[in-house]
Amino acid sequence: MEDRRMKCNQCGKELKIENGILKEDCLQVKKEWGYFSRKDLQIDEICLCESCYDKWIAGFVLPVKKKKQTEAV
């Protein structure tokens, strides 16, 4: 069985997937731009490793809303 590979769009770090399971977590975003944007009908997909995500949100003016889960799903 062949393993797929994912890379962080910010730093280029390779994130390994084994048997269809991502072995380290990352933020995956898929944005379908709409009518009122300058990117109408464009679809962007990005992946950020946890380290790059932490650096990114550290620069936010308003903090990220965080909630704790009581169990993993």
mmCIF file as Biopython writes it, N, C-alpha, C and O atoms, coordinates in Angstrom:
data_model
#
loop_
_atom_site.group_PDB
_atom_site.id
_atom_site.type_symbol
_atom_site.label_atom_id
_atom_site.label_alt_id
_atom_site.label_comp_id
_atom_site.label_asym_id
_atom_site.label_entity_id
_atom_site.label_seq_id
_atom_site.pdbx_PDB_ins_code
_atom_site.Cartn_x
_atom_site.Cartn_y
_atom_site.Cartn_z
_atom_site.occupancy
_atom_site.B_iso_or_equiv
_atom_site.auth_seq_id
_atom_site.auth_asym_id
_atom_site.pdbx_PDB_model_num
ATOM 1   N N  . MET A ? 1  ? 0.842   -1.186 0.000  1.0 0.0 1  A 1 
ATOM 2   C CA . MET A ? 1  ? 0.000   0.000  0.000  1.0 0.0 1  A 1 
ATOM 3   C C  . MET A ? 1  ? 0.884   1.245  0.000  1.0 0.0 1  A 1 
ATOM 4   O O  . MET A ? 1  ? 1.831   1.341  0.780  1.0 0.0 1  A 1 
ATOM 5   N N  . GLU A ? 2  ? 0.577   2.173  -0.857 1.0 0.0 2  A 1 
ATOM 6   C CA . GLU A ? 2  ? 1.377   3.387  -1.003 1.0 0.0 2  A 1 
ATOM 7   C C  . GLU A ? 2  ? 0.885   4.479  -0.058 1.0 0.0 2  A 1 
ATOM 8   O O  . GLU A ? 2  ? -0.320  4.691  0.076  1.0 0.0 2  A 1 
ATOM 9   N N  . ASP A ? 3  ? 1.825   5.178  0.604  1.0 0.0 3  A 1 
ATOM 10  C CA . ASP A ? 3  ? 1.479   6.276  1.501  1.0 0.0 3  A 1 
ATOM 11  C C  . ASP A ? 3  ? 1.424   7.579  0.725  1.0 0.0 3  A 1 
ATOM 12  O O  . ASP A ? 3  ? 2.274   7.837  -0.127 1.0 0.0 3  A 1 
ATOM 13  N N  . ARG A ? 4  ? 0.420   8.404  1.023  1.0 0.0 4  A 1 
ATOM 14  C CA . ARG A ? 4  ? 0.335   9.746  0.444  1.0 0.0 4  A 1 
ATOM 15  C C  . ARG A ? 4  ? 1.156   10.684 1.311  1.0 0.0 4  A 1 
ATOM 16  O O  . ARG A ? 4  ? 1.507   10.344 2.441  1.0 0.0 4  A 1 
ATOM 17  N N  . ARG A ? 5  ? 1.461   11.851 0.790  1.0 0.0 5  A 1 
ATOM 18  C CA . ARG A ? 5  ? 2.218   12.853 1.548  1.0 0.0 5  A 1 
ATOM 19  C C  . ARG A ? 5  ? 1.471   14.177 1.517  1.0 0.0 5  A 1 
ATOM 20  O O  . ARG A ? 5  ? 0.828   14.527 0.527  1.0 0.0 5  A 1 
ATOM 21  N N  . MET A ? 6  ? 1.570   14.904 2.624  1.0 0.0 6  A 1 
ATOM 22  C CA . MET A ? 6  ? 1.043   16.262 2.706  1.0 0.0 6  A 1 
ATOM 23  C C  . MET A ? 6  ? 2.175   17.144 3.181  1.0 0.0 6  A 1 
ATOM 24  O O  . MET A ? 6  ? 3.064   16.685 3.898  1.0 0.0 6  A 1 
ATOM 25  N N  . LYS A ? 7  ? 2.154   18.414 2.787  1.0 0.0 7  A 1 
ATOM 26  C CA . LYS A ? 7  ? 3.169   19.367 3.231  1.0 0.0 7  A 1 
ATOM 27  C C  . LYS A ? 7  ? 2.488   20.611 3.774  1.0 0.0 7  A 1 
ATOM 28  O O  . LYS A ? 7  ? 1.425   21.017 3.304  1.0 0.0 7  A 1 
ATOM 29  N N  . CYS A ? 8  ? 3.129   21.208 4.782  1.0 0.0 8  A 1 
ATOM 30  C CA . CYS A ? 8  ? 2.669   22.480 5.325  1.0 0.0 8  A 1 
ATOM 31  C C  . CYS A ? 8  ? 2.920   23.551 4.269  1.0 0.0 8  A 1 
ATOM 32  O O  . CYS A ? 8  ? 4.027   23.655 3.740  1.0 0.0 8  A 1 
ATOM 33  N N  . ASN A ? 9  ? 1.904   24.340 3.962  1.0 0.0 9  A 1 
ATOM 34  C CA . ASN A ? 9  ? 2.056   25.396 2.960  1.0 0.0 9  A 1 
ATOM 35  C C  . ASN A ? 9  ? 2.995   26.499 3.421  1.0 0.0 9  A 1 
ATOM 36  O O  . ASN A ? 9  ? 3.588   27.183 2.587  1.0 0.0 9  A 1 
ATOM 37  N N  . GLN A ? 10 ? 3.147   26.691 4.731  1.0 0.0 10 A 1 
ATOM 38  C CA . GLN A ? 10 ? 3.987   27.777 5.246  1.0 0.0 10 A 1 
ATOM 39  C C  . GLN A ? 10 ? 5.471   27.399 5.266  1.0 0.0 10 A 1 
ATOM 40  O O  . GLN A ? 10 ? 6.300   28.115 4.704  1.0 0.0 10 A 1 
ATOM 41  N N  . CYS A ? 11 ? 5.808   26.276 5.912  1.0 0.0 11 A 1 
ATOM 42  C CA . CYS A ? 11 ? 7.224   25.926 6.098  1.0 0.0 11 A 1 
ATOM 43  C C  . CYS A ? 11 ? 7.703   24.791 5.197  1.0 0.0 11 A 1 
ATOM 44  O O  . CYS A ? 11 ? 8.907   24.560 5.080  1.0 0.0 11 A 1 
ATOM 45  N N  . GLY A ? 12 ? 6.774   24.083 4.560  1.0 0.0 12 A 1 
ATOM 46  C CA . GLY A ? 12 ? 7.146   22.989 3.676  1.0 0.0 12 A 1 
ATOM 47  C C  . GLY A ? 12 ? 7.368   21.662 4.371  1.0 0.0 12 A 1 
ATOM 48  O O  . GLY A ? 12 ? 7.722   20.677 3.723  1.0 0.0 12 A 1 
ATOM 49  N N  . LYS A ? 13 ? 7.166   21.617 5.691  1.0 0.0 13 A 1 
ATOM 50  C CA . LYS A ? 13 ? 7.355   20.370 6.447  1.0 0.0 13 A 1 
ATOM 51  C C  . LYS A ? 13 ? 6.448   19.285 5.886  1.0 0.0 13 A 1 
ATOM 52  O O  . LYS A ? 13 ? 5.271   19.520 5.614  1.0 0.0 13 A 1 
ATOM 53  N N  . GLU A ? 14 ? 7.009   18.100 5.719  1.0 0.0 14 A 1 
ATOM 54  C CA . GLU A ? 14 ? 6.245   16.980 5.204  1.0 0.0 14 A 1 
ATOM 55  C C  . GLU A ? 14 ? 5.514   16.290 6.350  1.0 0.0 14 A 1 
ATOM 56  O O  . GLU A ? 14 ? 6.120   15.931 7.359  1.0 0.0 14 A 1 
ATOM 57  N N  . LEU A ? 15 ? 4.224   16.113 6.185  1.0 0.0 15 A 1 
ATOM 58  C CA . LEU A ? 15 ? 3.396   15.439 7.177  1.0 0.0 15 A 1 
ATOM 59  C C  . LEU A ? 15 ? 3.065   14.057 6.638  1.0 0.0 15 A 1 
ATOM 60  O O  . LEU A ? 15 ? 2.518   13.934 5.541  1.0 0.0 15 A 1 
ATOM 61  N N  . LYS A ? 16 ? 3.387   13.025 7.390  1.0 0.0 16 A 1 
ATOM 62  C CA . LYS A ? 16 ? 3.232   11.670 6.878  1.0 0.0 16 A 1 
ATOM 63  C C  . LYS A ? 16 ? 1.837   11.120 7.125  1.0 0.0 16 A 1 
ATOM 64  O O  . LYS A ? 16 ? 1.233   11.326 8.177  1.0 0.0 16 A 1 
ATOM 65  N N  . ILE A ? 17 ? 1.351   10.416 6.117  1.0 0.0 17 A 1 
ATOM 66  C CA . ILE A ? 17 ? 0.083   9.704  6.201  1.0 0.0 17 A 1 
ATOM 67  C C  . ILE A ? 17 ? 0.391   8.226  6.002  1.0 0.0 17 A 1 
ATOM 68  O O  . ILE A ? 17 ? 1.001   7.844  5.004  1.0 0.0 17 A 1 
ATOM 69  N N  . GLU A ? 18 ? -0.029  7.399  6.948  1.0 0.0 18 A 1 
ATOM 70  C CA . GLU A ? 18 ? 0.149   5.951  6.833  1.0 0.0 18 A 1 
ATOM 71  C C  . GLU A ? 18 ? -1.216  5.285  6.860  1.0 0.0 18 A 1 
ATOM 72  O O  . GLU A ? 18 ? -2.031  5.555  7.742  1.0 0.0 18 A 1 
ATOM 73  N N  . ASN A ? 19 ? -1.457  4.426  5.901  1.0 0.0 19 A 1 
ATOM 74  C CA . ASN A ? 19 ? -2.729  3.707  5.813  1.0 0.0 19 A 1 
ATOM 75  C C  . ASN A ? 19 ? -3.919  4.657  5.873  1.0 0.0 19 A 1 
ATOM 76  O O  . ASN A ? 19 ? -4.939  4.340  6.485  1.0 0.0 19 A 1 
ATOM 77  N N  . GLY A ? 20 ? -3.790  5.815  5.243  1.0 0.0 20 A 1 
ATOM 78  C CA . GLY A ? 20 ? -4.873  6.779  5.196  1.0 0.0 20 A 1 
ATOM 79  C C  . GLY A ? 20 ? -5.057  7.602  6.456  1.0 0.0 20 A 1 
ATOM 80  O O  . GLY A ? 20 ? -6.023  8.358  6.565  1.0 0.0 20 A 1 
ATOM 81  N N  . ILE A ? 21 ? -4.131  7.467  7.427  1.0 0.0 21 A 1 
ATOM 82  C CA . ILE A ? 21 ? -4.237  8.187  8.698  1.0 0.0 21 A 1 
ATOM 83  C C  . ILE A ? 21 ? -3.100  9.193  8.803  1.0 0.0 21 A 1 
ATOM 84  O O  . ILE A ? 21 ? -1.928  8.836  8.677  1.0 0.0 21 A 1 
ATOM 85  N N  . LEU A ? 22 ? -3.456  10.456 9.034  1.0 0.0 22 A 1 
ATOM 86  C CA . LEU A ? 22 ? -2.463  11.504 9.236  1.0 0.0 22 A 1 
ATOM 87  C C  . LEU A ? 22 ? -1.800  11.273 10.586 1.0 0.0 22 A 1 
ATOM 88  O O  . LEU A ? 22 ? -2.489  11.229 11.605 1.0 0.0 22 A 1 
ATOM 89  N N  . LYS A ? 23 ? -0.480  11.125 10.619 1.0 0.0 23 A 1 
ATOM 90  C CA . LYS A ? 23 ? 0.245   10.775 11.836 1.0 0.0 23 A 1 
ATOM 91  C C  . LYS A ? 23 ? 0.596   11.962 12.716 1.0 0.0 23 A 1 
ATOM 92  O O  . LYS A ? 23 ? 1.089   11.774 13.828 1.0 0.0 23 A 1 
ATOM 93  N N  . GLU A ? 24 ? 0.355   13.185 12.244 1.0 0.0 24 A 1 
ATOM 94  C CA . GLU A ? 24 ? 0.463   14.383 13.076 1.0 0.0 24 A 1 
ATOM 95  C C  . GLU A ? 24 ? -0.595  15.357 12.593 1.0 0.0 24 A 1 
ATOM 96  O O  . GLU A ? 24 ? -0.883  15.441 11.399 1.0 0.0 24 A 1 
ATOM 97  N N  . ASP A ? 25 ? -1.167  16.089 13.533 1.0 0.0 25 A 1 
ATOM 98  C CA . ASP A ? 25 ? -2.303  16.925 13.169 1.0 0.0 25 A 1 
ATOM 99  C C  . ASP A ? 25 ? -1.872  18.198 12.463 1.0 0.0 25 A 1 
ATOM 100 O O  . ASP A ? 25 ? -0.738  18.653 12.612 1.0 0.0 25 A 1 
ATOM 101 N N  . CYS A ? 26 ? -2.777  18.761 11.703 1.0 0.0 26 A 1 
ATOM 102 C CA . CYS A ? 26 ? -2.539  20.016 10.994 1.0 0.0 26 A 1 
ATOM 103 C C  . CYS A ? 26 ? -3.874  20.712 10.775 1.0 0.0 26 A 1 
ATOM 104 O O  . CYS A ? 26 ? -4.936  20.102 10.895 1.0 0.0 26 A 1 
ATOM 105 N N  . LEU A ? 27 ? -3.805  21.977 10.457 1.0 0.0 27 A 1 
ATOM 106 C CA . LEU A ? 27 ? -5.008  22.734 10.106 1.0 0.0 27 A 1 
ATOM 107 C C  . LEU A ? 27 ? -5.193  22.631 8.601  1.0 0.0 27 A 1 
ATOM 108 O O  . LEU A ? 27 ? -4.307  23.008 7.835  1.0 0.0 27 A 1 
ATOM 109 N N  . GLN A ? 28 ? -6.336  22.126 8.181  1.0 0.0 28 A 1 
ATOM 110 C CA . GLN A ? 28 ? -6.654  22.046 6.761  1.0 0.0 28 A 1 
ATOM 111 C C  . GLN A ? 28 ? -7.822  22.985 6.490  1.0 0.0 28 A 1 
ATOM 112 O O  . GLN A ? 28 ? -8.852  22.922 7.163  1.0 0.0 28 A 1 
ATOM 113 N N  . VAL A ? 29 ? -7.655  23.845 5.512  1.0 0.0 29 A 1 
ATOM 114 C CA . VAL A ? 29 ? -8.687  24.818 5.162  1.0 0.0 29 A 1 
ATOM 115 C C  . VAL A ? 29 ? -8.995  24.697 3.676  1.0 0.0 29 A 1 
ATOM 116 O O  . VAL A ? 29 ? -8.091  24.644 2.841  1.0 0.0 29 A 1 
ATOM 117 N N  . LYS A ? 30 ? -10.269 24.654 3.364  1.0 0.0 30 A 1 
ATOM 118 C CA . LYS A ? 30 ? -10.720 24.701 1.973  1.0 0.0 30 A 1 
ATOM 119 C C  . LYS A ? 30 ? -11.697 25.867 1.884  1.0 0.0 30 A 1 
ATOM 120 O O  . LYS A ? 30 ? -12.719 25.880 2.569  1.0 0.0 30 A 1 
ATOM 121 N N  . LYS A ? 31 ? -11.384 26.836 1.045  1.0 0.0 31 A 1 
ATOM 122 C CA . LYS A ? 31 ? -12.215 28.027 0.893  1.0 0.0 31 A 1 
ATOM 123 C C  . LYS A ? 31 ? -12.719 28.127 -0.533 1.0 0.0 31 A 1 
ATOM 124 O O  . LYS A ? 31 ? -11.933 28.201 -1.478 1.0 0.0 31 A 1 
ATOM 125 N N  . GLU A ? 32 ? -14.037 28.128 -0.681 1.0 0.0 32 A 1 
ATOM 126 C CA . GLU A ? 32 ? -14.671 28.348 -1.978 1.0 0.0 32 A 1 
ATOM 127 C C  . GLU A ? 32 ? -15.103 29.808 -2.017 1.0 0.0 32 A 1 
ATOM 128 O O  . GLU A ? 32 ? -16.070 30.197 -1.362 1.0 0.0 32 A 1 
ATOM 129 N N  . TRP A ? 33 ? -14.380 30.610 -2.787 1.0 0.0 33 A 1 
ATOM 130 C CA . TRP A ? 33 ? -14.644 32.044 -2.858 1.0 0.0 33 A 1 
ATOM 131 C C  . TRP A ? 33 ? -15.945 32.306 -3.596 1.0 0.0 33 A 1 
ATOM 132 O O  . TRP A ? 33 ? -16.266 31.642 -4.582 1.0 0.0 33 A 1 
ATOM 133 N N  . GLY A ? 34 ? -16.687 33.285 -3.101 1.0 0.0 34 A 1 
ATOM 134 C CA . GLY A ? 34 ? -18.008 33.557 -3.632 1.0 0.0 34 A 1 
ATOM 135 C C  . GLY A ? 34 ? -18.113 34.822 -4.468 1.0 0.0 34 A 1 
ATOM 136 O O  . GLY A ? 34 ? -17.122 35.473 -4.799 1.0 0.0 34 A 1 
ATOM 137 N N  . TYR A ? 35 ? -19.324 35.128 -4.782 1.0 0.0 35 A 1 
ATOM 138 C CA . TYR A ? 35 ? -19.667 36.199 -5.711 1.0 0.0 35 A 1 
ATOM 139 C C  . TYR A ? 35 ? -19.122 37.559 -5.295 1.0 0.0 35 A 1 
ATOM 140 O O  . TYR A ? 35 ? -18.711 38.337 -6.156 1.0 0.0 35 A 1 
ATOM 141 N N  . PHE A ? 36 ? -19.106 37.867 -4.015 1.0 0.0 36 A 1 
ATOM 142 C CA . PHE A ? 36 ? -18.709 39.201 -3.562 1.0 0.0 36 A 1 
ATOM 143 C C  . PHE A ? 36 ? -17.209 39.335 -3.292 1.0 0.0 36 A 1 
ATOM 144 O O  . PHE A ? 36 ? -16.785 40.292 -2.644 1.0 0.0 36 A 1 
ATOM 145 N N  . SER A ? 37 ? -16.424 38.414 -3.768 1.0 0.0 37 A 1 
ATOM 146 C CA . SER A ? 37 ? -14.965 38.500 -3.601 1.0 0.0 37 A 1 
ATOM 147 C C  . SER A ? 37 ? -14.307 38.776 -4.948 1.0 0.0 37 A 1 
ATOM 148 O O  . SER A ? 37 ? -14.944 38.693 -5.998 1.0 0.0 37 A 1 
ATOM 149 N N  . ARG A ? 38 ? -13.033 39.102 -4.893 1.0 0.0 38 A 1 
ATOM 150 C CA . ARG A ? 38 ? -12.266 39.268 -6.133 1.0 0.0 38 A 1 
ATOM 151 C C  . ARG A ? 38 ? -11.784 37.909 -6.655 1.0 0.0 38 A 1 
ATOM 152 O O  . ARG A ? 38 ? -11.144 37.834 -7.704 1.0 0.0 38 A 1 
ATOM 153 N N  . LYS A ? 39 ? -12.091 36.849 -5.925 1.0 0.0 39 A 1 
ATOM 154 C CA . LYS A ? 39 ? -11.658 35.503 -6.305 1.0 0.0 39 A 1 
ATOM 155 C C  . LYS A ? 39 ? -12.859 34.614 -6.640 1.0 0.0 39 A 1 
ATOM 156 O O  . LYS A ? 39 ? -12.807 33.400 -6.441 1.0 0.0 39 A 1 
ATOM 157 N N  . ASP A ? 40 ? -13.917 35.203 -7.138 1.0 0.0 40 A 1 
ATOM 158 C CA . ASP A ? 40 ? -15.151 34.483 -7.428 1.0 0.0 40 A 1 
ATOM 159 C C  . ASP A ? 40 ? -14.873 33.186 -8.182 1.0 0.0 40 A 1 
ATOM 160 O O  . ASP A ? 40 ? -14.165 33.181 -9.189 1.0 0.0 40 A 1 
ATOM 161 N N  . LEU A ? 41 ? -15.432 32.100 -7.689 1.0 0.0 41 A 1 
ATOM 162 C CA . LEU A ? 41 ? -15.342 30.743 -8.247 1.0 0.0 41 A 1 
ATOM 163 C C  . LEU A ? 41 ? -13.980 30.080 -8.050 1.0 0.0 41 A 1 
ATOM 164 O O  . LEU A ? 41 ? -13.767 28.976 -8.550 1.0 0.0 41 A 1 
ATOM 165 N N  . GLN A ? 42 ? -13.061 30.716 -7.341 1.0 0.0 42 A 1 
ATOM 166 C CA . GLN A ? 42 ? -11.758 30.112 -7.042 1.0 0.0 42 A 1 
ATOM 167 C C  . GLN A ? 42 ? -11.879 29.280 -5.770 1.0 0.0 42 A 1 
ATOM 168 O O  . GLN A ? 42 ? -12.566 29.678 -4.829 1.0 0.0 42 A 1 
ATOM 169 N N  . ILE A ? 43 ? -11.212 28.127 -5.738 1.0 0.0 43 A 1 
ATOM 170 C CA . ILE A ? 43 ? -11.172 27.284 -4.546 1.0 0.0 43 A 1 
ATOM 171 C C  . ILE A ? 43 ? -9.722  27.186 -4.093 1.0 0.0 43 A 1 
ATOM 172 O O  . ILE A ? 43 ? -8.858  26.743 -4.850 1.0 0.0 43 A 1 
ATOM 173 N N  . ASP A ? 44 ? -9.459  27.602 -2.855 1.0 0.0 44 A 1 
ATOM 174 C CA . ASP A ? 44 ? -8.119  27.528 -2.268 1.0 0.0 44 A 1 
ATOM 175 C C  . ASP A ? 44 ? -8.105  26.455 -1.187 1.0 0.0 44 A 1 
ATOM 176 O O  . ASP A ? 44 ? -9.054  26.340 -0.412 1.0 0.0 44 A 1 
ATOM 177 N N  . GLU A ? 45 ? -7.028  25.665 -1.134 1.0 0.0 45 A 1 
ATOM 178 C CA . GLU A ? 45 ? -6.842  24.671 -0.079 1.0 0.0 45 A 1 
ATOM 179 C C  . GLU A ? 45 ? -5.458  24.866 0.506  1.0 0.0 45 A 1 
ATOM 180 O O  . GLU A ? 45 ? -4.473  24.971 -0.225 1.0 0.0 45 A 1 
ATOM 181 N N  . ILE A ? 46 ? -5.387  24.915 1.845  1.0 0.0 46 A 1 
ATOM 182 C CA . ILE A ? 46 ? -4.092  25.038 2.514  1.0 0.0 46 A 1 
ATOM 183 C C  . ILE A ? 46 ? -4.007  24.054 3.674  1.0 0.0 46 A 1 
ATOM 184 O O  . ILE A ? 46 ? -5.016  23.570 4.187  1.0 0.0 46 A 1 
ATOM 185 N N  . CYS A ? 47 ? -2.775  23.779 4.066  1.0 0.0 47 A 1 
ATOM 186 C CA . CYS A ? 47 ? -2.477  22.932 5.212  1.0 0.0 47 A 1 
ATOM 187 C C  . CYS A ? 47 ? -1.387  23.636 6.016  1.0 0.0 47 A 1 
ATOM 188 O O  . CYS A ? 47 ? -0.372  24.050 5.456  1.0 0.0 47 A 1 
ATOM 189 N N  . LEU A ? 48 ? -1.591  23.772 7.324  1.0 0.0 48 A 1 
ATOM 190 C CA . LEU A ? 48 ? -0.579  24.351 8.207  1.0 0.0 48 A 1 
ATOM 191 C C  . LEU A ? 48 ? -0.245  23.358 9.305  1.0 0.0 48 A 1 
ATOM 192 O O  . LEU A ? 48 ? -1.145  22.830 9.958  1.0 0.0 48 A 1 
ATOM 193 N N  . CYS A ? 49 ? 1.047   23.094 9.517  1.0 0.0 49 A 1 
ATOM 194 C CA . CYS A ? 49 ? 1.455   22.246 10.631 1.0 0.0 49 A 1 
ATOM 195 C C  . CYS A ? 49 ? 1.142   22.985 11.937 1.0 0.0 49 A 1 
ATOM 196 O O  . CYS A ? 49 ? 0.871   24.186 11.923 1.0 0.0 49 A 1 
ATOM 197 N N  . GLU A ? 50 ? 1.179   22.278 13.046 1.0 0.0 50 A 1 
ATOM 198 C CA . GLU A ? 50 ? 0.813   22.881 14.332 1.0 0.0 50 A 1 
ATOM 199 C C  . GLU A ? 50 ? 1.717   24.047 14.704 1.0 0.0 50 A 1 
ATOM 200 O O  . GLU A ? 50 ? 1.242   25.043 15.249 1.0 0.0 50 A 1 
ATOM 201 N N  . SER A ? 51 ? 2.994   23.943 14.422 1.0 0.0 51 A 1 
ATOM 202 C CA . SER A ? 51 ? 3.939   25.015 14.732 1.0 0.0 51 A 1 
ATOM 203 C C  . SER A ? 51 ? 3.620   26.283 13.939 1.0 0.0 51 A 1 
ATOM 204 O O  . SER A ? 51 ? 3.610   27.379 14.500 1.0 0.0 51 A 1 
ATOM 205 N N  . CYS A ? 52 ? 3.360   26.138 12.647 1.0 0.0 52 A 1 
ATOM 206 C CA . CYS A ? 52 ? 3.028   27.304 11.816 1.0 0.0 52 A 1 
ATOM 207 C C  . CYS A ? 52 ? 1.676   27.884 12.204 1.0 0.0 52 A 1 
ATOM 208 O O  . CYS A ? 52 ? 1.488   29.099 12.147 1.0 0.0 52 A 1 
ATOM 209 N N  . TYR A ? 53 ? 0.741   27.042 12.595 1.0 0.0 53 A 1 
ATOM 210 C CA . TYR A ? 53 ? -0.555  27.518 13.069 1.0 0.0 53 A 1 
ATOM 211 C C  . TYR A ? 53 ? -0.371  28.390 14.308 1.0 0.0 53 A 1 
ATOM 212 O O  . TYR A ? 53 ? -0.955  29.469 14.406 1.0 0.0 53 A 1 
ATOM 213 N N  . ASP A ? 54 ? 0.450   27.916 15.260 1.0 0.0 54 A 1 
ATOM 214 C CA . ASP A ? 54 ? 0.698   28.683 16.487 1.0 0.0 54 A 1 
ATOM 215 C C  . ASP A ? 54 ? 1.323   30.040 16.178 1.0 0.0 54 A 1 
ATOM 216 O O  . ASP A ? 54 ? 0.947   31.048 16.775 1.0 0.0 54 A 1 
ATOM 217 N N  . LYS A ? 55 ? 2.271   30.068 15.252 1.0 0.0 55 A 1 
ATOM 218 C CA . LYS A ? 55 ? 2.899   31.339 14.864 1.0 0.0 55 A 1 
ATOM 219 C C  . LYS A ? 55 ? 1.889   32.264 14.187 1.0 0.0 55 A 1 
ATOM 220 O O  . LYS A ? 55 ? 1.890   33.472 14.426 1.0 0.0 55 A 1 
ATOM 221 N N  . TRP A ? 56 ? 1.040   31.701 13.355 1.0 0.0 56 A 1 
ATOM 222 C CA . TRP A ? 56 ? 0.040   32.479 12.629 1.0 0.0 56 A 1 
ATOM 223 C C  . TRP A ? 56 ? -0.943  33.145 13.585 1.0 0.0 56 A 1 
ATOM 224 O O  . TRP A ? 56 ? -1.178  34.350 13.493 1.0 0.0 56 A 1 
ATOM 225 N N  . ILE A ? 57 ? -1.521  32.364 14.508 1.0 0.0 57 A 1 
ATOM 226 C CA . ILE A ? 57 ? -2.542  32.928 15.394 1.0 0.0 57 A 1 
ATOM 227 C C  . ILE A ? 57 ? -1.947  33.867 16.440 1.0 0.0 57 A 1 
ATOM 228 O O  . ILE A ? 57 ? -2.667  34.688 17.009 1.0 0.0 57 A 1 
ATOM 229 N N  . ALA A ? 58 ? -0.647  33.759 16.702 1.0 0.0 58 A 1 
ATOM 230 C CA . ALA A ? 58 ? 0.004   34.669 17.655 1.0 0.0 58 A 1 
ATOM 231 C C  . ALA A ? 58 ? -0.072  36.115 17.168 1.0 0.0 58 A 1 
ATOM 232 O O  . ALA A ? 58 ? 0.005   37.040 17.977 1.0 0.0 58 A 1 
ATOM 233 N N  . GLY A ? 59 ? -0.219  36.322 15.876 1.0 0.0 59 A 1 
ATOM 234 C CA . GLY A ? 59 ? -0.292  37.662 15.313 1.0 0.0 59 A 1 
ATOM 235 C C  . GLY A ? 59 ? -1.707  38.212 15.188 1.0 0.0 59 A 1 
ATOM 236 O O  . GLY A ? 59 ? -1.888  39.333 14.712 1.0 0.0 59 A 1 
ATOM 237 N N  . PHE A ? 60 ? -2.706  37.452 15.602 1.0 0.0 60 A 1 
ATOM 238 C CA . PHE A ? 60 ? -4.096  37.907 15.502 1.0 0.0 60 A 1 
ATOM 239 C C  . PHE A ? 60 ? -4.366  39.034 16.491 1.0 0.0 60 A 1 
ATOM 240 O O  . PHE A ? 60 ? -3.848  39.015 17.607 1.0 0.0 60 A 1 
ATOM 241 N N  . VAL A ? 61 ? -5.157  39.997 16.099 1.0 0.0 61 A 1 
ATOM 242 C CA . VAL A ? 61 ? -5.591  41.071 16.994 1.0 0.0 61 A 1 
ATOM 243 C C  . VAL A ? 61 ? -6.613  40.518 17.992 1.0 0.0 61 A 1 
ATOM 244 O O  . VAL A ? 61 ? -6.549  40.824 19.183 1.0 0.0 61 A 1 
ATOM 245 N N  . LEU A ? 62 ? -7.544  39.713 17.509 1.0 0.0 62 A 1 
ATOM 246 C CA . LEU A ? 62 ? -8.532  39.063 18.369 1.0 0.0 62 A 1 
ATOM 247 C C  . LEU A ? 62 ? -8.129  37.604 18.546 1.0 0.0 62 A 1 
ATOM 248 O O  . LEU A ? 62 ? -7.756  36.949 17.573 1.0 0.0 62 A 1 
ATOM 249 N N  . PRO A ? 63 ? -8.195  37.081 19.770 1.0 0.0 63 A 1 
ATOM 250 C CA . PRO A ? 63 ? -7.761  35.703 19.997 1.0 0.0 63 A 1 
ATOM 251 C C  . PRO A ? 63 ? -8.710  34.682 19.371 1.0 0.0 63 A 1 
ATOM 252 O O  . PRO A ? 63 ? -9.889  34.960 19.149 1.0 0.0 63 A 1 
ATOM 253 N N  . VAL A ? 64 ? -8.176  33.515 19.097 1.0 0.0 64 A 1 
ATOM 254 C CA . VAL A ? 64 ? -8.962  32.400 18.588 1.0 0.0 64 A 1 
ATOM 255 C C  . VAL A ? 64 ? -9.892  31.920 19.704 1.0 0.0 64 A 1 
ATOM 256 O O  . VAL A ? 64 ? -9.471  31.804 20.855 1.0 0.0 64 A 1 
ATOM 257 N N  . LYS A ? 65 ? -11.146 31.642 19.369 1.0 0.0 65 A 1 
ATOM 258 C CA . LYS A ? 65 ? -12.074 31.079 20.353 1.0 0.0 65 A 1 
ATOM 259 C C  . LYS A ? 65 ? -11.725 29.611 20.535 1.0 0.0 65 A 1 
ATOM 260 O O  . LYS A ? 65 ? -11.662 28.857 19.564 1.0 0.0 65 A 1 
ATOM 261 N N  . LYS A ? 66 ? -11.495 29.205 21.787 1.0 0.0 66 A 1 
ATOM 262 C CA . LYS A ? 66 ? -11.098 27.826 22.075 1.0 0.0 66 A 1 
ATOM 263 C C  . LYS A ? 66 ? -12.131 27.171 22.971 1.0 0.0 66 A 1 
ATOM 264 O O  . LYS A ? 66 ? -12.658 27.794 23.892 1.0 0.0 66 A 1 
ATOM 265 N N  . LYS A ? 67 ? -12.413 25.910 22.692 1.0 0.0 67 A 1 
ATOM 266 C CA . LYS A ? 67 ? -13.323 25.108 23.505 1.0 0.0 67 A 1 
ATOM 267 C C  . LYS A ? 67 ? -12.643 23.779 23.783 1.0 0.0 67 A 1 
ATOM 268 O O  . LYS A ? 67 ? -11.907 23.268 22.938 1.0 0.0 67 A 1 
ATOM 269 N N  . LYS A ? 68 ? -12.881 23.219 24.950 1.0 0.0 68 A 1 
ATOM 270 C CA . LYS A ? 68 ? -12.348 21.898 25.289 1.0 0.0 68 A 1 
ATOM 271 C C  . LYS A ? 68 ? -13.391 20.839 24.971 1.0 0.0 68 A 1 
ATOM 272 O O  . LYS A ? 68 ? -14.576 21.019 25.250 1.0 0.0 68 A 1 
ATOM 273 N N  . GLN A ? 69 ? -12.950 19.749 24.392 1.0 0.0 69 A 1 
ATOM 274 C CA . GLN A ? 69 ? -13.831 18.613 24.161 1.0 0.0 69 A 1 
ATOM 275 C C  . GLN A ? 69 ? -13.753 17.696 25.366 1.0 0.0 69 A 1 
ATOM 276 O O  . GLN A ? 69 ? -12.711 17.595 26.014 1.0 0.0 69 A 1 
ATOM 277 N N  . THR A ? 70 ? -14.851 17.035 25.664 1.0 0.0 70 A 1 
ATOM 278 C CA . THR A ? 70 ? -14.846 16.106 26.794 1.0 0.0 70 A 1 
ATOM 279 C C  . THR A ? 70 ? -14.465 14.698 26.371 1.0 0.0 70 A 1 
ATOM 280 O O  . THR A ? 70 ? -14.096 13.870 27.205 1.0 0.0 70 A 1 
ATOM 281 N N  . GLU A ? 71 ? -14.554 14.425 25.068 1.0 0.0 71 A 1 
ATOM 282 C CA . GLU A ? 71 ? -14.127 13.123 24.561 1.0 0.0 71 A 1 
ATOM 283 C C  . GLU A ? 71 ? -13.715 13.250 23.108 1.0 0.0 71 A 1 
ATOM 284 O O  . GLU A ? 71 ? -14.190 14.128 22.388 1.0 0.0 71 A 1 
ATOM 285 N N  . ALA A ? 72 ? -12.837 12.373 22.690 1.0 0.0 72 A 1 
ATOM 286 C CA . ALA A ? 72 ? -12.381 12.363 21.295 1.0 0.0 72 A 1 
ATOM 287 C C  . ALA A ? 72 ? -13.394 11.612 20.448 1.0 0.0 72 A 1 
ATOM 288 O O  . ALA A ? 72 ? -13.949 10.596 20.867 1.0 0.0 72 A 1 
ATOM 289 N N  . VAL A ? 73 ? -13.621 12.126 19.259 1.0 0.0 73 A 1 
ATOM 290 C CA . VAL A ? 73 ? -14.551 11.453 18.349 1.0 0.0 73 A 1 
ATOM 291 C C  . VAL A ? 73 ? -13.843 10.983 17.117 1.0 0.0 73 A 1 
ATOM 292 O O  . VAL A ? 73 ? -14.465 10.393 16.234 1.0 0.0 73 A 1 
#
